[in-house]
Amino acid sequence: MAKARHYISLETLQTIYNTMVYPYLTYCNIIWSSTYPTRLKSIFMIQKKIVRIMTFSKYSEESRPLFLSLKIHNIYELNIYPVALFMYTYFNDNLPSYFTNYFKIINNIHCHNTRSASNIYIDYKRKNYGKFSLKCRGHRYGISYQRT
């Protein structure tokens, strides 16, 4: 992209981004990007580098306005929509029957009030796999995985 940007338009560069980078960032995003933000930092740095290349920006220039001008979501924002869509389909009973008892609301597990009482958790344990948990609180969504 760095060499091609001198010869092709910004729209073509965006098309190249959408065909060569975006599919890798969105494929199974609901699973792998629901990790700690520090684990996604290297992907975010590469994404910022690509956006700066596309816009002929300096290395020290702030990247947020560049993402906005190109109408591109960064790696941290790409996870919000798939998780929200999954939870919407769950609450409207549009998922397969396998997911019927997949989630548990913390209020149904214990009766005392805690900070996470309104959260929803996946309490899914299998031998040699681990425990998944889904947190839906306010505007933050995420699926975490803990090896057991």
C-alpha positions as CSV (number, residue, x, y, z in Angstrom):
1,M,0.0,0.0,0.0
2,A,2.8,2.4,0.8
3,K,4.2,2.2,-2.8
4,A,0.8,2.0,-4.5
5,R,-0.7,5.0,-2.7
6,H,1.3,7.3,-5.0
7,Y,-0.5,5.9,-8.1
8,I,-4.0,5.2,-7.1
9,S,-6.9,7.1,-5.6
10,L,-8.0,7.1,-1.9
11,E,-11.2,5.2,-2.9
12,T,-9.1,2.5,-4.5
13,L,-6.9,2.4,-1.3
14,Q,-10.1,2.0,0.8
15,T,-11.2,-0.8,-1.5
16,I,-7.9,-2.6,-1.0
17,Y,-8.2,-2.1,2.8
18,N,-11.7,-3.5,2.7
19,T,-10.6,-6.6,0.7
20,M,-7.2,-7.3,2.2
21,V,-7.4,-6.1,5.9
22,Y,-11.0,-5.8,7.0
23,P,-12.0,-9.5,6.5
24,Y,-9.1,-10.6,8.8
25,L,-10.3,-8.1,11.5
26,T,-13.9,-9.2,11.4
27,Y,-13.7,-13.0,10.9
28,C,-14.8,-14.6,14.2
29,N,-14.3,-11.2,15.8
30,I,-16.9,-12.0,18.5
31,I,-14.6,-14.7,19.8
32,W,-11.0,-13.6,19.4
33,S,-11.2,-9.8,19.9
34,S,-13.0,-10.0,23.3
35,T,-9.7,-10.2,25.1
36,Y,-7.7,-7.7,27.0
37,P,-7.1,-4.4,25.1
38,T,-3.4,-4.8,25.5
39,R,-3.5,-8.0,23.5
40,L,-5.1,-6.2,20.6
41,K,-2.6,-3.3,20.8
42,S,-0.3,-4.8,18.1
43,I,-3.2,-5.2,15.7
44,F,-4.3,-1.6,16.5
45,M,-0.8,-0.3,15.8
46,I,-0.7,-2.0,12.4
47,Q,-4.2,-0.7,11.6
48,K,-3.1,2.9,12.5
49,K,-0.1,2.5,10.3
50,I,-2.2,1.4,7.3
51,V,-4.6,4.4,7.9
52,R,-1.7,6.8,8.0
53,I,-0.3,5.3,4.8
54,M,-3.6,5.7,3.1
55,T,-3.9,9.4,4.1
56,F,-0.3,10.4,3.6
57,S,-0.1,11.3,7.3
58,K,2.9,11.6,9.5
59,Y,3.8,9.0,12.1
60,S,3.1,11.4,14.9
61,E,-0.3,12.5,13.7
62,E,-3.3,11.6,15.8
63,S,-5.1,8.6,14.3
64,R,-8.7,9.1,15.6
65,P,-9.5,11.9,13.0
66,L,-8.1,9.7,10.3
67,F,-10.3,6.8,11.2
68,L,-13.3,9.1,11.2
69,S,-12.5,10.7,7.9
70,L,-12.1,7.3,6.2
71,K,-15.2,5.9,8.1
72,I,-13.2,3.0,9.4
73,H,-13.7,1.4,12.8
74,N,-10.6,0.5,14.8
75,I,-10.1,-3.0,16.2
76,Y,-11.6,-2.0,19.6
77,E,-14.8,-0.7,18.0
78,L,-15.3,-3.6,15.6
79,N,-16.3,-6.0,18.4
80,I,-19.2,-4.0,19.7
81,Y,-21.6,-4.6,16.8
82,P,-21.2,-8.4,16.5
83,V,-21.7,-8.9,20.3
84,A,-24.7,-6.6,20.3
85,L,-26.2,-8.4,17.4
86,F,-25.6,-11.8,19.0
87,M,-27.3,-10.6,22.2
88,Y,-30.2,-9.0,20.3
89,T,-30.9,-12.3,18.6
90,Y,-30.6,-14.1,21.9
91,F,-33.1,-11.9,23.7
92,N,-35.5,-12.2,20.8
93,D,-35.2,-16.0,20.7
94,N,-33.8,-16.1,17.2
95,L,-30.8,-18.3,18.0
96,P,-30.8,-22.1,17.7
97,S,-32.3,-24.0,20.6
98,Y,-28.8,-24.9,21.8
99,F,-28.4,-21.4,23.3
100,T,-31.7,-21.5,25.3
101,N,-30.0,-22.1,28.6
102,Y,-26.6,-20.8,27.6
103,F,-26.7,-17.6,29.6
104,K,-27.4,-17.0,33.3
105,I,-28.3,-13.7,34.8
106,I,-26.4,-13.2,38.0
107,N,-29.5,-12.3,40.0
108,N,-30.8,-15.8,39.3
109,I,-27.6,-17.4,40.7
110,H,-27.6,-15.6,44.0
111,C,-30.0,-13.3,45.8
112,H,-27.6,-10.7,47.3
113,N,-26.9,-7.5,45.5
114,T,-23.5,-7.0,43.9
115,R,-21.9,-4.7,41.4
116,S,-22.3,-7.3,38.6
117,A,-25.8,-8.3,39.5
118,S,-27.2,-7.0,36.2
119,N,-24.5,-8.8,34.1
120,I,-25.1,-11.9,32.1
121,Y,-22.6,-14.7,32.2
122,I,-22.0,-17.8,30.1
123,D,-21.2,-20.5,32.7
124,Y,-19.9,-23.0,30.3
125,K,-17.3,-25.5,31.5
126,R,-15.9,-28.4,29.6
127,K,-12.9,-30.6,30.4
128,N,-9.7,-29.1,28.9
129,Y,-11.5,-26.1,27.3
130,G,-12.2,-23.5,30.0
131,K,-14.9,-21.0,31.1
132,F,-16.6,-18.4,28.9
133,S,-18.2,-15.4,30.3
134,L,-20.2,-12.6,28.5
135,K,-20.5,-9.2,30.2
136,C,-23.3,-6.9,29.0
137,R,-23.3,-3.8,31.2
138,G,-24.2,-0.3,29.8
139,H,-22.5,0.2,26.5
140,R,-19.7,-2.3,27.0
141,Y,-19.9,-5.9,25.7
142,G,-17.4,-8.6,25.7
143,I,-16.8,-12.3,25.8
144,S,-13.9,-13.5,27.8
145,Y,-12.3,-16.9,28.0
146,Q,-10.5,-18.4,31.0
147,R,-8.5,-21.6,30.7
148,T,-9.3,-24.0,33.6
